[in-house]
């Protein structure tokens, strides 16, 4: 298979170069089963597992037998905290638990490779030469996405953009954090969930190098 070549754009939206992708990472293979496992594991690991209920043994009160066992004509009962009573305990209710689990590193790596290949297959991956914003102004950052034709979120509310960088300066973070259609991260720290949760993926050349070095091991 021949290596995939993609154009490289500058902040003005002009094509300035071409880059040949590493064939060991960008091989065109999209393993949906691996993506499914990785996304499920990520979502499970985000769960807090804090839901909690009390059994009849944990609810306060109920130490005294409400009435005698026989002779009243009513059903026998030993505690006012029976699950059948108001303010009673809960039967088989949820308790704090850990939902997290770990999938094999090879599956995680395969899933991330597959998610990137899926973006290329759908023409949703854009390589940016470099992104430098001197002043922490949102309008300066929006201008870059406008040049790349990625700021039409008013007409397409489903458009979500993920920006992967090699490093994030303080001014750049301030300029990007209030853009509602944008998520951003360090390229080598990205995961399958955030790649698949956003339609468009924009990655800098240095960020692509970082990510390729991580995945080709």
Secondary structure by P-SEA (a helix, b strand, c coil): cbbbbbbbbccccccccccccccccccccccaaaaaaaaaaaaaaaccccbbbbcccccccccccccccccccccccccccccccccbbbccccccccccccccaaaaaaaaaaaaaaaaaaccbbbbcbbbbccccaaaaaaaaaaaccccccccccbbbbbbbccccaaaaaaccccccccccccccccaaaaaaccbbbbcaaaaaaaaaaccc
